[in-house]
């Protein structure tokens, strides 16, 4: 079982995984501002195994932390993972930041 790490620097790329692997999204986020990462629906074959926020190591008020979303790869699939950072109550507003990554999980090992 391998872990594939995805960050905003991977926007527009294709990541390859196998059944049993994990895809770990590491997204900078500061919940106190209201700007949160939201994922679009996932394809069958991908399931959220963990979703948490890690506080920044800085003691400064309002310091940004990291949103960690771990996806378990449970079956072969081809999926474009789409996420946007914005305020959930402003869904009609453009995203402050967006991420689109193709996840490719072949049928055989």
C-alpha positions in Angstrom: 0.0 0.0 0.0 1.4 3.3 -1.1 0.4 6.9 -0.3 0.3 9.4 -3.1 0.5 13.0 -1.8 -1.4 15.7 -3.8 -0.9 19.5 -3.1 -2.1 22.6 -5.0 1.2 22.4 -7.0 -0.3 19.2 -8.6 -3.2 21.1 -10.2 -3.8 19.9 -13.7 -1.8 16.7 -13.4 -2.6 13.0 -13.4 -1.7 10.9 -10.4 -1.5 7.1 -10.6 -2.6 4.8 -7.8 -3.5 1.2 -7.3 -6.3 -0.5 -5.4 -5.4 -0.4 -1.7 -3.3 2.8 -2.0 -4.2 6.1 -0.3 -4.3 9.5 -2.0 -3.6 12.2 0.6 -4.6 15.8 -0.2 -2.6 18.4 1.7 -4.3 21.8 1.2 -3.4 25.0 3.0 -6.4 26.3 4.9 -7.3 28.8 7.6 -10.8 27.9 8.9 -11.0 31.1 10.9 -11.4 33.1 7.7 -14.3 30.9 6.5 -12.4 29.9 3.3 -12.6 26.1 3.4 -11.7 23.4 0.8 -14.8 21.6 -0.5 -14.5 18.5 -2.6 -16.9 17.6 -5.5 -18.5 14.1 -5.4 -16.0 11.2 -5.6 -16.2 8.4 -8.1 -17.0 4.8 -7.0 -13.6 3.4 -6.0 -12.6 6.4 -3.9 -13.7 6.9 -0.3 -12.8 9.4 2.3 -10.8 7.6 5.0 -9.8 10.7 7.0 -10.6 14.4 6.9 -8.9 16.7 9.4 -7.3 20.1 9.9 -3.7 20.4 11.4 -3.0 23.6 13.1 0.0 25.7 12.0 3.1 25.4 14.1 3.2 29.3 14.3 1.9 30.8 17.5 0.7 33.8 15.6 -3.1 34.4 15.7 -4.8 33.5 12.4 -1.8 31.4 11.2 -2.8 29.1 8.4 -2.8 25.3 8.9 -3.3 22.3 6.6 -6.4 20.5 5.6 -5.6 16.8 5.2 -8.1 14.6 3.3 -7.1 11.0 2.8 -8.9 9.0 0.1 -8.8 5.2 0.2 -8.6 3.6 -3.3 -11.1 0.7 -3.1 -11.6 -0.2 -6.8 -10.3 0.7 -10.2 -11.5 4.0 -11.5 -10.7 7.1 -13.6 -11.8 10.3 -11.8 -11.1 14.0 -12.0 -10.9 15.2 -8.4 -12.2 18.7 -8.2 -11.9 20.9 -5.1 -12.4 24.6 -4.5 -11.4 26.9 -1.6 -14.1 29.4 -0.8 -16.8 30.2 1.7 -19.5 27.6 1.7 -22.2 30.2 2.1 -20.9 32.0 -1.1 -21.3 29.0 -3.4 -22.1 31.3 -6.4 -18.9 33.3 -6.0 -15.7 32.3 -7.8 -13.4 30.1 -5.8 -10.4 31.8 -4.3 -8.4 28.7 -5.3 -9.2 25.5 -7.2 -7.6 22.2 -7.7 -8.3 19.6 -10.4 -6.3 16.4 -10.5 -7.0 13.3 -12.5 -6.7 10.1 -10.5 -6.0 7.0 -12.6 -6.5 3.5 -11.0 -6.0 0.7 -13.5 -8.1 -2.5 -13.4 -5.2 -4.9 -12.8 -2.2 -5.0 -10.5 
